[in-house]
Amino acid sequence: MNVIHVHRDSVSLEYHMEVAGPLFAPFAPLIHLLSIDVYGRPADAVVEQLHHKARSLGGATVQVHPLHSGFVRLA
């Protein structure tokens, strides 16, 4: 299963994790998370929260990717 969250900024993601995070604790034994990919630059506190989530749900990797813009023309 893939889950995609779209947040307007780091504050929105931080709020989501603060409010929703504790609600998912009972489901933790049922989940084996493989990876978390973040596009953009969240606050350091959010990145640490994501690392904690990754550790608690199976030792997933966390990767933060910088924003990119533009396009590529295919030949």
C-alpha positions as CSV (number, residue, x, y, z in Angstrom):
1,M,0.0,0.0,0.0
2,N,1.2,3.5,-0.8
3,V,0.0,6.5,1.2
4,I,0.5,10.1,-0.2
5,H,0.1,13.2,2.0
6,V,0.1,16.6,0.4
7,H,0.7,19.5,2.8
8,R,1.0,23.2,1.9
9,D,3.9,23.6,4.3
10,S,6.0,22.1,7.0
11,V,3.7,23.5,9.7
12,S,0.7,21.6,8.2
13,L,2.7,18.3,8.2
14,E,3.8,18.9,11.8
15,Y,0.2,19.5,12.9
16,H,-1.0,16.4,11.1
17,M,1.7,14.3,12.9
18,E,0.9,15.8,16.2
19,V,-2.9,15.2,16.0
20,A,-3.1,12.0,14.0
21,G,0.1,10.3,15.1
22,P,-1.1,9.1,18.5
23,L,-4.3,7.7,17.0
24,F,-2.3,5.2,14.9
25,A,-0.4,3.7,17.8
26,P,-2.8,0.8,18.2
27,F,-2.2,-0.2,14.6
28,A,1.6,-0.3,14.8
29,P,1.9,-4.1,15.3
30,L,0.0,-4.5,12.0
31,I,2.2,-2.3,9.9
32,H,5.7,-2.9,8.5
33,L,6.7,0.5,6.9
34,L,9.3,0.3,4.2
35,S,10.1,4.0,3.4
36,I,9.1,7.6,3.8
37,D,9.9,10.0,1.1
38,V,9.4,13.8,1.6
39,Y,9.6,16.2,-1.2
40,G,10.5,19.7,-0.1
41,R,12.2,20.9,3.1
42,P,10.3,20.2,6.3
43,A,11.4,21.6,9.6
44,D,14.1,19.6,11.5
45,A,11.5,18.7,14.2
46,V,9.3,17.1,11.5
47,V,12.2,15.1,10.1
48,E,12.9,13.8,13.5
49,Q,9.3,12.9,14.0
50,L,9.4,11.0,10.7
51,H,12.5,9.1,11.8
52,H,10.8,8.1,15.0
53,K,7.7,6.9,13.1
54,A,10.0,4.9,10.7
55,R,11.8,3.3,13.7
56,S,8.6,2.4,15.4
57,L,7.0,0.9,12.3
58,G,9.7,-1.5,11.2
59,G,12.9,0.4,10.7
60,A,12.0,2.2,7.4
61,T,14.2,4.6,5.6
62,V,13.5,8.3,5.6
63,Q,14.6,10.4,2.6
64,V,14.1,14.1,2.1
65,H,14.3,15.2,-1.5
66,P,14.8,18.9,-2.4
67,L,12.1,20.6,-4.5
68,H,12.7,20.5,-8.3
69,S,11.0,22.4,-11.0
70,G,11.0,22.3,-14.8
71,F,10.6,19.5,-17.2
72,V,12.5,17.2,-19.5
73,R,11.8,16.7,-23.2
74,L,11.9,13.1,-24.4
75,A,13.6,12.5,-27.7
